[in-house]
Amino acid sequence: MTTILRKPPDRTKDQRSQSSFVEPDNIRTPPSEAAPGPQIITTDTARQGPAGFPVLFVLIVSLAAAVVALGLYTVLWTSAL
């Protein structure tokens, strides 16, 4: 019986960032306002939302507001019994 050894896959940055479950994106930087002709925006570019601190800030504030609202509801509900 012959065993065939396979070469391990090369794990470069490009291969790690792309998965077989996620389609490759087509994100382009926005053109300058002085660019001649129509501005083409791909669907992948249009789907991009803001990233970084603003998103994290909104997440933390909304989570804290939900905890406070549930806490107030629990306090008011238990005091009414």
mmCIF file of the N, C-alpha and C atoms, coordinates in Angstrom:
data_MODEL
# 
_entry.id   MODEL 
# 
loop_
_atom_site.group_PDB 
_atom_site.id 
_atom_site.type_symbol 
_atom_site.label_atom_id 
_atom_site.label_alt_id 
_atom_site.label_comp_id 
_atom_site.label_asym_id 
_atom_site.label_entity_id 
_atom_site.label_seq_id 
_atom_site.pdbx_PDB_ins_code 
_atom_site.Cartn_x 
_atom_site.Cartn_y 
_atom_site.Cartn_z 
_atom_site.occupancy 
_atom_site.B_iso_or_equiv 
_atom_site.pdbx_formal_charge 
_atom_site.auth_seq_id 
_atom_site.auth_comp_id 
_atom_site.auth_asym_id 
_atom_site.auth_atom_id 
_atom_site.pdbx_PDB_model_num 
ATOM 1   N N  . MET A 1 1  ? 0.845   -1.172 0.000   1.00 0.00 ? 1  MET A N  1 
ATOM 2   C CA . MET A 1 1  ? 0.000   0.000  0.000   1.00 0.00 ? 1  MET A CA 1 
ATOM 3   C C  . MET A 1 1  ? 0.891   1.236  0.000   1.00 0.00 ? 1  MET A C  1 
ATOM 4   N N  . THR A 1 2  ? 0.609   2.168  -0.879  1.00 0.00 ? 2  THR A N  1 
ATOM 5   C CA . THR A 1 2  ? 1.423   3.366  -1.018  1.00 0.00 ? 2  THR A CA 1 
ATOM 6   C C  . THR A 1 2  ? 0.727   4.542  -0.343  1.00 0.00 ? 2  THR A C  1 
ATOM 7   N N  . THR A 1 3  ? 1.467   5.267  0.456   1.00 0.00 ? 3  THR A N  1 
ATOM 8   C CA . THR A 1 3  ? 0.934   6.447  1.119   1.00 0.00 ? 3  THR A CA 1 
ATOM 9   C C  . THR A 1 3  ? 1.437   7.687  0.394   1.00 0.00 ? 3  THR A C  1 
ATOM 10  N N  . ILE A 1 4  ? 0.521   8.545  0.045   1.00 0.00 ? 4  ILE A N  1 
ATOM 11  C CA . ILE A 1 4  ? 0.889   9.786  -0.627  1.00 0.00 ? 4  ILE A CA 1 
ATOM 12  C C  . ILE A 1 4  ? 0.862   10.899 0.410   1.00 0.00 ? 4  ILE A C  1 
ATOM 13  N N  . LEU A 1 5  ? 1.985   11.533 0.599   1.00 0.00 ? 5  LEU A N  1 
ATOM 14  C CA . LEU A 1 5  ? 2.060   12.642 1.545   1.00 0.00 ? 5  LEU A CA 1 
ATOM 15  C C  . LEU A 1 5  ? 1.762   13.939 0.817   1.00 0.00 ? 5  LEU A C  1 
ATOM 16  N N  . ARG A 1 6  ? 0.901   14.733 1.411   1.00 0.00 ? 6  ARG A N  1 
ATOM 17  C CA . ARG A 1 6  ? 0.555   16.015 0.812   1.00 0.00 ? 6  ARG A CA 1 
ATOM 18  C C  . ARG A 1 6  ? 1.365   17.126 1.462   1.00 0.00 ? 6  ARG A C  1 
ATOM 19  N N  . LYS A 1 7  ? 1.689   18.101 0.670   1.00 0.00 ? 7  LYS A N  1 
ATOM 20  C CA . LYS A 1 7  ? 2.401   19.266 1.177   1.00 0.00 ? 7  LYS A CA 1 
ATOM 21  C C  . LYS A 1 7  ? 1.415   20.089 2.006   1.00 0.00 ? 7  LYS A C  1 
ATOM 22  N N  . PRO A 1 8  ? 1.805   20.535 3.199   1.00 0.00 ? 8  PRO A N  1 
ATOM 23  C CA . PRO A 1 8  ? 0.880   21.344 3.997   1.00 0.00 ? 8  PRO A CA 1 
ATOM 24  C C  . PRO A 1 8  ? 0.573   22.657 3.278   1.00 0.00 ? 8  PRO A C  1 
ATOM 25  N N  . PRO A 1 9  ? -0.629  23.167 3.469   1.00 0.00 ? 9  PRO A N  1 
ATOM 26  C CA . PRO A 1 9  ? -0.990  24.404 2.770   1.00 0.00 ? 9  PRO A CA 1 
ATOM 27  C C  . PRO A 1 9  ? -0.158  25.576 3.266   1.00 0.00 ? 9  PRO A C  1 
ATOM 28  N N  . ASP A 1 10 ? 0.128   26.481 2.352   1.00 0.00 ? 10 ASP A N  1 
ATOM 29  C CA . ASP A 1 10 ? 0.880   27.684 2.683   1.00 0.00 ? 10 ASP A CA 1 
ATOM 30  C C  . ASP A 1 10 ? -0.080  28.691 3.300   1.00 0.00 ? 10 ASP A C  1 
ATOM 31  N N  . ARG A 1 11 ? 0.147   29.030 4.547   1.00 0.00 ? 11 ARG A N  1 
ATOM 32  C CA . ARG A 1 11 ? -0.755  29.936 5.262   1.00 0.00 ? 11 ARG A CA 1 
ATOM 33  C C  . ARG A 1 11 ? -0.253  31.375 5.184   1.00 0.00 ? 11 ARG A C  1 
ATOM 34  N N  . THR A 1 12 ? -0.513  32.001 4.073   1.00 0.00 ? 12 THR A N  1 
ATOM 35  C CA . THR A 1 12 ? -0.152  33.404 3.938   1.00 0.00 ? 12 THR A CA 1 
ATOM 36  C C  . THR A 1 12 ? -1.332  34.259 4.360   1.00 0.00 ? 12 THR A C  1 
ATOM 37  N N  . LYS A 1 13 ? -1.107  35.549 4.453   1.00 0.00 ? 13 LYS A N  1 
ATOM 38  C CA . LYS A 1 13 ? -2.155  36.450 4.907   1.00 0.00 ? 13 LYS A CA 1 
ATOM 39  C C  . LYS A 1 13 ? -3.374  36.405 3.988   1.00 0.00 ? 13 LYS A C  1 
ATOM 40  N N  . ASP A 1 14 ? -3.142  36.354 2.687   1.00 0.00 ? 14 ASP A N  1 
ATOM 41  C CA . ASP A 1 14 ? -4.262  36.348 1.750   1.00 0.00 ? 14 ASP A CA 1 
ATOM 42  C C  . ASP A 1 14 ? -5.105  35.084 1.883   1.00 0.00 ? 14 ASP A C  1 
ATOM 43  N N  . GLN A 1 15 ? -4.459  33.960 2.098   1.00 0.00 ? 15 GLN A N  1 
ATOM 44  C CA . GLN A 1 15 ? -5.211  32.713 2.213   1.00 0.00 ? 15 GLN A CA 1 
ATOM 45  C C  . GLN A 1 15 ? -5.946  32.634 3.542   1.00 0.00 ? 15 GLN A C  1 
ATOM 46  N N  . ARG A 1 16 ? -5.382  33.211 4.603   1.00 0.00 ? 16 ARG A N  1 
ATOM 47  C CA . ARG A 1 16 ? -6.053  33.167 5.896   1.00 0.00 ? 16 ARG A CA 1 
ATOM 48  C C  . ARG A 1 16 ? -7.263  34.081 5.934   1.00 0.00 ? 16 ARG A C  1 
ATOM 49  N N  . SER A 1 17 ? -7.201  35.192 5.219   1.00 0.00 ? 17 SER A N  1 
ATOM 50  C CA . SER A 1 17 ? -8.303  36.138 5.270   1.00 0.00 ? 17 SER A CA 1 
ATOM 51  C C  . SER A 1 17 ? -9.489  35.682 4.428   1.00 0.00 ? 17 SER A C  1 
ATOM 52  N N  . GLN A 1 18 ? -9.273  34.790 3.488   1.00 0.00 ? 18 GLN A N  1 
ATOM 53  C CA . GLN A 1 18 ? -10.363 34.315 2.654   1.00 0.00 ? 18 GLN A CA 1 
ATOM 54  C C  . GLN A 1 18 ? -10.730 32.898 3.059   1.00 0.00 ? 18 GLN A C  1 
ATOM 55  N N  . SER A 1 19 ? -12.003 32.681 3.241   1.00 0.00 ? 19 SER A N  1 
ATOM 56  C CA . SER A 1 19 ? -12.507 31.383 3.652   1.00 0.00 ? 19 SER A CA 1 
ATOM 57  C C  . SER A 1 19 ? -13.319 30.795 2.507   1.00 0.00 ? 19 SER A C  1 
ATOM 58  N N  . SER A 1 20 ? -13.492 29.488 2.536   1.00 0.00 ? 20 SER A N  1 
ATOM 59  C CA . SER A 1 20 ? -14.314 28.865 1.501   1.00 0.00 ? 20 SER A CA 1 
ATOM 60  C C  . SER A 1 20 ? -15.793 29.138 1.741   1.00 0.00 ? 20 SER A C  1 
ATOM 61  N N  . PHE A 1 21 ? -16.143 29.638 2.924   1.00 0.00 ? 21 PHE A N  1 
ATOM 62  C CA . PHE A 1 21 ? -17.531 29.922 3.246   1.00 0.00 ? 21 PHE A CA 1 
ATOM 63  C C  . PHE A 1 21 ? -17.916 31.370 2.952   1.00 0.00 ? 21 PHE A C  1 
ATOM 64  N N  . VAL A 1 22 ? -16.935 32.237 2.791   1.00 0.00 ? 22 VAL A N  1 
ATOM 65  C CA . VAL A 1 22 ? -17.200 33.652 2.569   1.00 0.00 ? 22 VAL A CA 1 
ATOM 66  C C  . VAL A 1 22 ? -16.721 34.023 1.179   1.00 0.00 ? 22 VAL A C  1 
ATOM 67  N N  . GLU A 1 23 ? -17.589 34.651 0.428   1.00 0.00 ? 23 GLU A N  1 
ATOM 68  C CA . GLU A 1 23 ? -17.195 35.051 -0.919  1.00 0.00 ? 23 GLU A CA 1 
ATOM 69  C C  . GLU A 1 23 ? -16.209 36.213 -0.843  1.00 0.00 ? 23 GLU A C  1 
ATOM 70  N N  . PRO A 1 24 ? -15.307 36.304 -1.792  1.00 0.00 ? 24 PRO A N  1 
ATOM 71  C CA . PRO A 1 24 ? -14.353 37.413 -1.781  1.00 0.00 ? 24 PRO A CA 1 
ATOM 72  C C  . PRO A 1 24 ? -15.076 38.740 -2.003  1.00 0.00 ? 24 PRO A C  1 
ATOM 73  N N  . ASP A 1 25 ? -14.609 39.765 -1.331  1.00 0.00 ? 25 ASP A N  1 
ATOM 74  C CA . ASP A 1 25 ? -15.279 41.052 -1.449  1.00 0.00 ? 25 ASP A CA 1 
ATOM 75  C C  . ASP A 1 25 ? -14.739 41.859 -2.625  1.00 0.00 ? 25 ASP A C  1 
ATOM 76  N N  . ASN A 1 26 ? -15.486 42.861 -2.974  1.00 0.00 ? 26 ASN A N  1 
ATOM 77  C CA . ASN A 1 26 ? -15.118 43.739 -4.080  1.00 0.00 ? 26 ASN A CA 1 
ATOM 78  C C  . ASN A 1 26 ? -15.209 45.179 -3.586  1.00 0.00 ? 26 ASN A C  1 
ATOM 79  N N  . ILE A 1 27 ? -14.458 45.490 -2.553  1.00 0.00 ? 27 ILE A N  1 
ATOM 80  C CA . ILE A 1 27 ? -14.515 46.804 -1.934  1.00 0.00 ? 27 ILE A CA 1 
ATOM 81  C C  . ILE A 1 27 ? -13.481 47.703 -2.595  1.00 0.00 ? 27 ILE A C  1 
ATOM 82  N N  . ARG A 1 28 ? -13.924 48.862 -2.996  1.00 0.00 ? 28 ARG A N  1 
ATOM 83  C CA . ARG A 1 28 ? -13.033 49.831 -3.628  1.00 0.00 ? 28 ARG A CA 1 
ATOM 84  C C  . ARG A 1 28 ? -13.027 51.106 -2.799  1.00 0.00 ? 28 ARG A C  1 
ATOM 85  N N  . THR A 1 29 ? -11.920 51.802 -2.827  1.00 0.00 ? 29 THR A N  1 
ATOM 86  C CA . THR A 1 29 ? -11.871 53.090 -2.141  1.00 0.00 ? 29 THR A CA 1 
ATOM 87  C C  . THR A 1 29 ? -12.724 54.085 -2.909  1.00 0.00 ? 29 THR A C  1 
ATOM 88  N N  . PRO A 1 30 ? -13.320 55.040 -2.212  1.00 0.00 ? 30 PRO A N  1 
ATOM 89  C CA . PRO A 1 30 ? -14.170 55.989 -2.913  1.00 0.00 ? 30 PRO A CA 1 
ATOM 90  C C  . PRO A 1 30 ? -13.349 56.892 -3.824  1.00 0.00 ? 30 PRO A C  1 
ATOM 91  N N  . PRO A 1 31 ? -13.895 57.242 -4.976  1.00 0.00 ? 31 PRO A N  1 
ATOM 92  C CA . PRO A 1 31 ? -13.165 58.133 -5.871  1.00 0.00 ? 31 PRO A CA 1 
ATOM 93  C C  . PRO A 1 31 ? -13.165 59.557 -5.324  1.00 0.00 ? 31 PRO A C  1 
ATOM 94  N N  . SER A 1 32 ? -12.220 60.345 -5.761  1.00 0.00 ? 32 SER A N  1 
ATOM 95  C CA . SER A 1 32 ? -12.187 61.735 -5.311  1.00 0.00 ? 32 SER A CA 1 
ATOM 96  C C  . SER A 1 32 ? -13.352 62.488 -5.931  1.00 0.00 ? 32 SER A C  1 
ATOM 97  N N  . GLU A 1 33 ? -13.723 63.583 -5.307  1.00 0.00 ? 33 GLU A N  1 
ATOM 98  C CA . GLU A 1 33 ? -14.864 64.345 -5.815  1.00 0.00 ? 33 GLU A CA 1 
ATOM 99  C C  . GLU A 1 33 ? -14.554 64.998 -7.153  1.00 0.00 ? 33 GLU A C  1 
ATOM 100 N N  . ALA A 1 34 ? -13.282 65.175 -7.447  1.00 0.00 ? 34 ALA A N  1 
ATOM 101 C CA . ALA A 1 34 ? -12.895 65.811 -8.701  1.00 0.00 ? 34 ALA A CA 1 
ATOM 102 C C  . ALA A 1 34 ? -12.733 64.795 -9.831  1.00 0.00 ? 34 ALA A C  1 
ATOM 103 N N  . ALA A 1 35 ? -13.073 63.556 -9.576  1.00 0.00 ? 35 ALA A N  1 
ATOM 104 C CA . ALA A 1 35 ? -12.903 62.521 -10.596 1.00 0.00 ? 35 ALA A CA 1 
ATOM 105 C C  . ALA A 1 35 ? -13.864 62.764 -11.750 1.00 0.00 ? 35 ALA A C  1 
ATOM 106 N N  . PRO A 1 36 ? -13.385 62.641 -12.974 1.00 0.00 ? 36 PRO A N  1 
ATOM 107 C CA . PRO A 1 36 ? -14.285 62.839 -14.116 1.00 0.00 ? 36 PRO A CA 1 
ATOM 108 C C  . PRO A 1 36 ? -15.182 61.619 -14.306 1.00 0.00 ? 36 PRO A C  1 
ATOM 109 N N  . GLY A 1 37 ? -16.361 61.855 -14.803 1.00 0.00 ? 37 GLY A N  1 
ATOM 110 C CA . GLY A 1 37 ? -17.268 60.757 -15.112 1.00 0.00 ? 37 GLY A CA 1 
ATOM 111 C C  . GLY A 1 37 ? -18.077 60.310 -13.908 1.00 0.00 ? 37 GLY A C  1 
ATOM 112 N N  . PRO A 1 38 ? -18.917 59.307 -14.112 1.00 0.00 ? 38 PRO A N  1 
ATOM 113 C CA . PRO A 1 38 ? -19.759 58.824 -13.017 1.00 0.00 ? 38 PRO A CA 1 
ATOM 114 C C  . PRO A 1 38 ? -18.943 58.063 -11.973 1.00 0.00 ? 38 PRO A C  1 
ATOM 115 N N  . GLN A 1 39 ? -19.415 58.123 -10.752 1.00 0.00 ? 39 GLN A N  1 
ATOM 116 C CA . GLN A 1 39 ? -18.757 57.384 -9.681  1.00 0.00 ? 39 GLN A CA 1 
ATOM 117 C C  . GLN A 1 39 ? -19.432 56.028 -9.555  1.00 0.00 ? 39 GLN A C  1 
ATOM 118 N N  . ILE A 1 40 ? -18.650 54.972 -9.630  1.00 0.00 ? 40 ILE A N  1 
ATOM 119 C CA . ILE A 1 40 ? -19.174 53.614 -9.577  1.00 0.00 ? 40 ILE A CA 1 
ATOM 120 C C  . ILE A 1 40 ? -18.968 53.073 -8.173  1.00 0.00 ? 40 ILE A C  1 
ATOM 121 N N  . ILE A 1 41 ? -20.056 52.665 -7.549  1.00 0.00 ? 41 ILE A N  1 
ATOM 122 C CA . ILE A 1 41 ? -19.997 52.087 -6.214  1.00 0.00 ? 41 ILE A CA 1 
ATOM 123 C C  . ILE A 1 41 ? -20.486 50.653 -6.318  1.00 0.00 ? 41 ILE A C  1 
ATOM 124 N N  . THR A 1 42 ? -19.653 49.705 -5.920  1.00 0.00 ? 42 THR A N  1 
ATOM 125 C CA . THR A 1 42 ? -20.046 48.298 -5.972  1.00 0.00 ? 42 THR A CA 1 
ATOM 126 C C  . THR A 1 42 ? -20.973 47.976 -4.811  1.00 0.00 ? 42 THR A C  1 
ATOM 127 N N  . THR A 1 43 ? -21.674 46.866 -4.898  1.00 0.00 ? 43 THR A N  1 
ATOM 128 C CA . THR A 1 43 ? -22.580 46.486 -3.813  1.00 0.00 ? 43 THR A CA 1 
ATOM 129 C C  . THR A 1 43 ? -21.815 46.176 -2.538  1.00 0.00 ? 43 THR A C  1 
ATOM 130 N N  . ASP A 1 44 ? -20.620 45.620 -2.659  1.00 0.00 ? 44 ASP A N  1 
ATOM 131 C CA . ASP A 1 44 ? -19.820 45.353 -1.468  1.00 0.00 ? 44 ASP A CA 1 
ATOM 132 C C  . ASP A 1 44 ? -19.404 46.643 -0.787  1.00 0.00 ? 44 ASP A C  1 
ATOM 133 N N  . THR A 1 45 ? -19.074 47.653 -1.578  1.00 0.00 ? 45 THR A N  1 
ATOM 134 C CA . THR A 1 45 ? -18.699 48.938 -1.004  1.00 0.00 ? 45 THR A CA 1 
ATOM 135 C C  . THR A 1 45 ? -19.903 49.582 -0.335  1.00 0.00 ? 45 THR A C  1 
ATOM 136 N N  . ALA A 1 46 ? -21.065 49.477 -0.932  1.00 0.00 ? 46 ALA A N  1 
ATOM 137 C CA . ALA A 1 46 ? -22.265 50.092 -0.370  1.00 0.00 ? 46 ALA A CA 1 
ATOM 138 C C  . ALA A 1 46 ? -22.682 49.419 0.930   1.00 0.00 ? 46 ALA A C  1 
ATOM 139 N N  . ARG A 1 47 ? -22.355 48.139 1.108   1.00 0.00 ? 47 ARG A N  1 
ATOM 140 C CA . ARG A 1 47 ? -22.722 47.417 2.326   1.00 0.00 ? 47 ARG A CA 1 
ATOM 141 C C  . ARG A 1 47 ? -21.829 47.748 3.513   1.00 0.00 ? 47 ARG A C  1 
ATOM 142 N N  . GLN A 1 48 ? -20.715 48.406 3.269   1.00 0.00 ? 48 GLN A N  1 
ATOM 143 C CA . GLN A 1 48 ? -19.773 48.673 4.346   1.00 0.00 ? 48 GLN A CA 1 
ATOM 144 C C  . GLN A 1 48 ? -20.349 49.711 5.294   1.00 0.00 ? 48 GLN A C  1 
ATOM 145 N N  . GLY A 1 49 ? -20.295 49.410 6.566   1.00 0.00 ? 49 GLY A N  1 
ATOM 146 C CA . GLY A 1 49 ? -20.729 50.350 7.582   1.00 0.00 ? 49 GLY A CA 1 
ATOM 147 C C  . GLY A 1 49 ? -19.525 50.958 8.267   1.00 0.00 ? 49 GLY A C  1 
ATOM 148 N N  . PRO A 1 50 ? -19.777 51.905 9.139   1.00 0.00 ? 50 PRO A N  1 
ATOM 149 C CA . PRO A 1 50 ? -18.654 52.491 9.868   1.00 0.00 ? 50 PRO A CA 1 
ATOM 150 C C  . PRO A 1 50 ? -18.043 51.457 10.805  1.00 0.00 ? 50 PRO A C  1 
ATOM 151 N N  . ALA A 1 51 ? -16.769 51.512 10.957  1.00 0.00 ? 51 ALA A N  1 
ATOM 152 C CA . ALA A 1 51 ? -16.084 50.559 11.827  1.00 0.00 ? 51 ALA A CA 1 
ATOM 153 C C  . ALA A 1 51 ? -15.286 51.322 12.868  1.00 0.00 ? 51 ALA A C  1 
ATOM 154 N N  . GLY A 1 52 ? -14.952 50.639 13.928  1.00 0.00 ? 52 GLY A N  1 
ATOM 155 C CA . GLY A 1 52 ? -14.068 51.236 14.916  1.00 0.00 ? 52 GLY A CA 1 
ATOM 156 C C  . GLY A 1 52 ? -14.805 51.757 16.125  1.00 0.00 ? 52 GLY A C  1 
ATOM 157 N N  . PHE A 1 53 ? -14.332 52.872 16.649  1.00 0.00 ? 53 PHE A N  1 
ATOM 158 C CA . PHE A 1 53 ? -14.816 53.415 17.913  1.00 0.00 ? 53 PHE A CA 1 
ATOM 159 C C  . PHE A 1 53 ? -16.305 53.745 17.918  1.00 0.00 ? 53 PHE A C  1 
ATOM 160 N N  . PRO A 1 54 ? -16.880 54.412 16.902  1.00 0.00 ? 54 PRO A N  1 
ATOM 161 C CA . PRO A 1 54 ? -18.308 54.741 16.975  1.00 0.00 ? 54 PRO A CA 1 
ATOM 162 C C  . PRO A 1 54 ? -19.200 53.514 17.136  1.00 0.00 ? 54 PRO A C  1 
ATOM 163 N N  . VAL A 1 55 ? -18.878 52.438 16.452  1.00 0.00 ? 55 VAL A N  1 
ATOM 164 C CA . VAL A 1 55 ? -19.690 51.228 16.546  1.00 0.00 ? 55 VAL A CA 1 
ATOM 165 C C  . VAL A 1 55 ? -19.568 50.622 17.936  1.00 0.00 ? 55 VAL A C  1 
ATOM 166 N N  . LEU A 1 56 ? -18.365 50.579 18.463  1.00 0.00 ? 56 LEU A N  1 
ATOM 167 C CA . LEU A 1 56 ? -18.154 50.047 19.807  1.00 0.00 ? 56 LEU A CA 1 
ATOM 168 C C  . LEU A 1 56 ? -18.861 50.908 20.844  1.00 0.00 ? 56 LEU A C  1 
ATOM 169 N N  . PHE A 1 57 ? -18.808 52.222 20.682  1.00 0.00 ? 57 PHE A N  1 
ATOM 170 C CA . PHE A 1 57 ? -19.468 53.137 21.609  1.00 0.00 ? 57 PHE A CA 1 
ATOM 171 C C  . PHE A 1 57 ? -20.977 52.905 21.624  1.00 0.00 ? 57 PHE A C  1 
ATOM 172 N N  . VAL A 1 58 ? -21.581 52.793 20.458  1.00 0.00 ? 58 VAL A N  1 
ATOM 173 C CA . VAL A 1 58 ? -23.028 52.557 20.374  1.00 0.00 ? 58 VAL A CA 1 
ATOM 174 C C  . VAL A 1 58 ? -23.384 51.207 20.985  1.00 0.00 ? 58 VAL A C  1 
ATOM 175 N N  . LEU A 1 59 ? -22.563 50.200 20.754  1.00 0.00 ? 59 LEU A N  1 
ATOM 176 C CA . LEU A 1 59 ? -22.817 48.881 21.324  1.00 0.00 ? 59 LEU A CA 1 
ATOM 177 C C  . LEU A 1 59 ? -22.789 48.923 22.848  1.00 0.00 ? 59 LEU A C  1 
ATOM 178 N N  . ILE A 1 60 ? -21.781 49.562 23.421  1.00 0.00 ? 60 ILE A N  1 
ATOM 179 C CA . ILE A 1 60 ? -21.653 49.624 24.878  1.00 0.00 ? 60 ILE A CA 1 
ATOM 180 C C  . ILE A 1 60 ? -22.782 50.446 25.487  1.00 0.00 ? 60 ILE A C  1 
ATOM 181 N N  . VAL A 1 61 ? -23.098 51.589 24.893  1.00 0.00 ? 61 VAL A N  1 
ATOM 182 C CA . VAL A 1 61 ? -24.160 52.440 25.436  1.00 0.00 ? 61 VAL A CA 1 
ATOM 183 C C  . VAL A 1 61 ? -25.515 51.742 25.350  1.00 0.00 ? 61 VAL A C  1 
ATOM 184 N N  . SER A 1 62 ? -25.807 51.089 24.241  1.00 0.00 ? 62 SER A N  1 
ATOM 185 C CA . SER A 1 62 ? -27.099 50.410 24.123  1.00 0.00 ? 62 SER A CA 1 
ATOM 186 C C  . SER A 1 62 ? -27.196 49.217 25.063  1.00 0.00 ? 62 SER A C  1 
ATOM 187 N N  . LEU A 1 63 ? -26.087 48.513 25.266  1.00 0.00 ? 63 LEU A N  1 
ATOM 188 C CA . LEU A 1 63 ? -26.094 47.405 26.217  1.00 0.00 ? 63 LEU A CA 1 
ATOM 189 C C  . LEU A 1 63 ? -26.304 47.916 27.639  1.00 0.00 ? 63 LEU A C  1 
ATOM 190 N N  . ALA A 1 64 ? -25.643 49.006 27.994  1.00 0.00 ? 64 ALA A N  1 
ATOM 191 C CA . ALA A 1 64 ? -25.818 49.592 29.325  1.00 0.00 ? 64 ALA A CA 1 
ATOM 192 C C  . ALA A 1 64 ? -27.249 50.088 29.511  1.00 0.00 ? 64 ALA A C  1 
ATOM 193 N N  . ALA A 1 65 ? -27.831 50.694 28.487  1.00 0.00 ? 65 ALA A N  1 
ATOM 194 C CA . ALA A 1 65 ? -29.212 51.167 28.577  1.00 0.00 ? 65 ALA A CA 1 
ATOM 195 C C  . ALA A 1 65 ? -30.181 50.004 28.750  1.00 0.00 ? 65 ALA A C  1 
ATOM 196 N N  . ALA A 1 66 ? -29.930 48.899 28.079  1.00 0.00 ? 66 ALA A N  1 
ATOM 197 C CA . ALA A 1 66 ? -30.793 47.727 28.230  1.00 0.00 ? 66 ALA A CA 1 
ATOM 198 C C  . ALA A 1 66 ? -30.697 47.157 29.640  1.00 0.00 ? 66 ALA A C  1 
ATOM 199 N N  . VAL A 1 67 ? -29.488 47.121 30.200  1.00 0.00 ? 67 VAL A N  1 
ATOM 200 C CA . VAL A 1 67 ? -29.311 46.614 31.568  1.00 0.00 ? 67 VAL A CA 1 
ATOM 201 C C  . VAL A 1 67 ? -30.016 47.528 32.560  1.00 0.00 ? 67 VAL A C  1 
ATOM 202 N N  . VAL A 1 68 ? -29.897 48.841 32.389  1.00 0.00 ? 68 VAL A N  1 
ATOM 203 C CA . VAL A 1 68 ? -30.572 49.788 33.284  1.00 0.00 ? 68 VAL A CA 1 
ATOM 204 C C  . VAL A 1 68 ? -32.083 49.648 33.158  1.00 0.00 ? 68 VAL A C  1 
ATOM 205 N N  . ALA A 1 69 ? -32.594 49.528 31.945  1.00 0.00 ? 69 ALA A N  1 
ATOM 206 C CA . ALA A 1 69 ? -34.038 49.386 31.752  1.00 0.00 ? 69 ALA A CA 1 
ATOM 207 C C  . ALA A 1 69 ? -34.558 48.104 32.397  1.00 0.00 ? 69 ALA A C  1 
ATOM 208 N N  . LEU A 1 70 ? -33.847 47.007 32.231  1.00 0.00 ? 70 LEU A N  1 
ATOM 209 C CA . LEU A 1 70 ? -34.272 45.756 32.873  1.00 0.00 ? 70 LEU A CA 1 
ATOM 210 C C  . LEU A 1 70 ? -34.166 45.847 34.387  1.00 0.00 ? 70 LEU A C  1 
ATOM 211 N N  . GLY A 1 71 ? -33.141 46.509 34.879  1.00 0.00 ? 71 GLY A N  1 
ATOM 212 C CA . GLY A 1 71 ? -32.996 46.694 36.326  1.00 0.00 ? 71 GLY A CA 1 
ATOM 213 C C  . GLY A 1 71 ? -34.127 47.519 36.903  1.00 0.00 ? 71 GLY A C  1 
ATOM 214 N N  . LEU A 1 72 ? -34.474 48.627 36.248  1.00 0.00 ? 72 LEU A N  1 
ATOM 215 C CA . LEU A 1 72 ? -35.588 49.453 36.722  1.00 0.00 ? 72 LEU A CA 1 
ATOM 216 C C  . LEU A 1 72 ? -36.905 48.689 36.661  1.00 0.00 ? 72 LEU A C  1 
ATOM 217 N N  . TYR A 1 73 ? -37.107 47.943 35.606  1.00 0.00 ? 73 TYR A N  1 
ATOM 218 C CA . TYR A 1 73 ? -38.333 47.151 35.489  1.00 0.00 ? 73 TYR A CA 1 
ATOM 219 C C  . TYR A 1 73 ? -38.418 46.126 36.618  1.00 0.00 ? 73 TYR A C  1 
ATOM 220 N N  . THR A 1 74 ? -37.305 45.470 36.914  1.00 0.00 ? 74 THR A N  1 
ATOM 221 C CA . THR A 1 74 ? -37.296 44.467 37.980  1.00 0.00 ? 74 THR A CA 1 
ATOM 222 C C  . THR A 1 74 ? -37.565 45.112 39.333  1.00 0.00 ? 74 THR A C  1 
ATOM 223 N N  . VAL A 1 75 ? -36.946 46.249 39.601  1.00 0.00 ? 75 VAL A N  1 
ATOM 224 C CA . VAL A 1 75 ? -37.155 46.939 40.881  1.00 0.00 ? 75 VAL A CA 1 
ATOM 225 C C  . VAL A 1 75 ? -38.602 47.392 41.007  1.00 0.00 ? 75 VAL A C  1 
ATOM 226 N N  . LEU A 1 76 ? -39.150 47.990 39.977  1.00 0.00 ? 76 LEU A N  1 
ATOM 227 C CA . LEU A 1 76 ? -40.540 48.453 40.041  1.00 0.00 ? 76 LEU A CA 1 
ATOM 228 C C  . LEU A 1 76 ? -41.520 47.291 40.116  1.00 0.00 ? 76 LEU A C  1 
ATOM 229 N N  . TRP A 1 77 ? -41.240 46.197 39.425  1.00 0.00 ? 77 TRP A N  1 
ATOM 230 C CA . TRP A 1 77 ? -42.142 45.060 39.440  1.00 0.00 ? 77 TRP A CA 1 
ATOM 231 C C  . TRP A 1 77 ? -42.131 44.370 40.805  1.00 0.00 ? 77 TRP A C  1 
ATOM 232 N N  . THR A 1 78 ? -40.935 44.216 41.408  1.00 0.00 ? 78 THR A N  1 
ATOM 233 C CA . THR A 1 78 ? -40.874 43.552 42.713  1.00 0.00 ? 78 THR A CA 1 
ATOM 234 C C  . THR A 1 78 ? -41.426 44.445 43.816  1.00 0.00 ? 78 THR A C  1 
ATOM 235 N N  . SER A 1 79 ? -41.348 45.764 43.678  1.00 0.00 ? 79 SER A N  1 
ATOM 236 C CA . SER A 1 79 ? -41.901 46.644 44.713  1.00 0.00 ? 79 SER A CA 1 
ATOM 237 C C  . SER A 1 79 ? -43.422 46.704 44.630  1.00 0.00 ? 79 SER A C  1 
ATOM 238 N N  . ALA A 1 80 ? -43.996 46.370 43.493  1.00 0.00 ? 80 ALA A N  1 
ATOM 239 C CA . ALA A 1 80 ? -45.448 46.397 43.335  1.00 0.00 ? 80 ALA A CA 1 
ATOM 240 C C  . ALA A 1 80 ? -46.105 45.142 43.914  1.00 0.00 ? 80 ALA A C  1 
ATOM 241 N N  . LEU A 1 81 ? -45.320 44.111 44.201  1.00 0.00 ? 81 LEU A N  1 
ATOM 242 C CA . LEU A 1 81 ? -45.907 42.871 44.728  1.00 0.00 ? 81 LEU A CA 1 
ATOM 243 C C  . LEU A 1 81 ? -46.257 42.973 46.154  1.00 0.00 ? 81 LEU A C  1 
# 
